[in-house]
Amino acid sequence: MARRRRRRDRRERPEQRTQRAEKRGSHEEDKRREAFEAQRTSLVKRRRFVGALAFLPLIGNLGCAFGITPACAVPTEWWLAIFAALFGSYLGITLRLFLDRRRFVRESAAGRSS
């Protein structure tokens, strides 16, 4: 008899199960948030680098206008094409940051963990 009572006492009560599930859920949410923040930080660094790099074609084009002859070796259309490509990358990364953030907030509000 004593064994049965001890075994019964060792079993989890319903409130204990819900507490463990809540802990597990919050841990999964924390891991998901950390992964999102790490990805976001990486994208922000990449966007900052591409944004700074986009000024080089503009400076090259202005250098030709001020009489720096090596800058004139590259046609103006090429400078503008390089700038357009870099600016497009910058906008693409910005859009991805915006949409990822929006999706993350929606999933958090819905209570999803994946």
N, C-alpha and C positions, 0 to 999 in steps of 0.2 A: 504494500500500500504506500509506503513511504516513497518508493521509487516512482510510482505513478504520479504522485503529487509533485515530486521534484521535476520529473519530465514535463509535466503540465506547466509548472512554473517557468521552466526554461523556454518554452515556446513563446514566440513573440506575440504581443498583444496588437490589435489593429492600430492603435495610436502609435506604437513603436514602428510599425511598418510604414505608416505615412511619413513619420519623421525621417526614416532612412531614405525614402523615395524623394522627399524634399531636399535632403542633403545632396543626393546624387544629382537631382535636377539642377540645383544651384551650381554644383561643381561643373556639370556639362556646360551650363550657361557661361560660367567664368572662362572655361577653356575656349569656348566659341568666341567670346568677346576678346580674349587675348590674341587669338589667331586673326581676328578681323583687324585689331589695332596694329599688329605686326605687318599685315599686308598693306594697310593704309599708310603706315609710316614709310614703307618701301616705295609705294607709289608717289607719295609726296616728295621724297628725295629725288626720284627719277624725274618728276615733273619740274622741280626746281632746276635740275641740271639741264634739261631740254630747254627750259625757258631762258636760261642764261646763254646757252649755246645758240639760240635763235638771234642773238644780237650780233654775232660774228658776221653773217652775210650783210646785215645793214651797215655795220662799220666798214666792211670791205667796199660796199657800194659808195658810201660817203667818202672813203679814202680816194677813190677814183675821181670823185667830184672836186676834191681839194688838191688834186695833182700828184698823188702818190702813184707812181707809174706801175709798180708791181700789182697793185689792186686793179689797174686798168687791163691787165692781161686776161682777166676773167670777164666775159661778157656780162652785161647788166642782167640779161634774161636768166643767166645761170645763178647769179646772186639772188634774184627774186625767186627762182625755182627752189633753191636751197632753203631760203627763208620760209617759203610756203610749206615745204615738207616738214620743217621743224615746228612751225606754228601749228600745222595740222596734228602733229604728234602731241603737242602740248594740249590742244583742245581735246583730243581723244583721251588722254590720261585724265584730264579734268572731268570729262563726261563720265568716265568709268568710276572715278571717285564718288561722284554725285549719285550715280545709279546704285553702286554697291552700298553706299550709306543708306539710301532709301530702302533697298531690299533688306538690309540688316535690321533697320528699325521696324519694318513691317513684320518680319519673322519674329522679332522680339515681342512685339505686341500680340502676335498670334500665339505665342508660347511654343513655337517650334524650336527644336534643338539642332536641326540639320539644315 
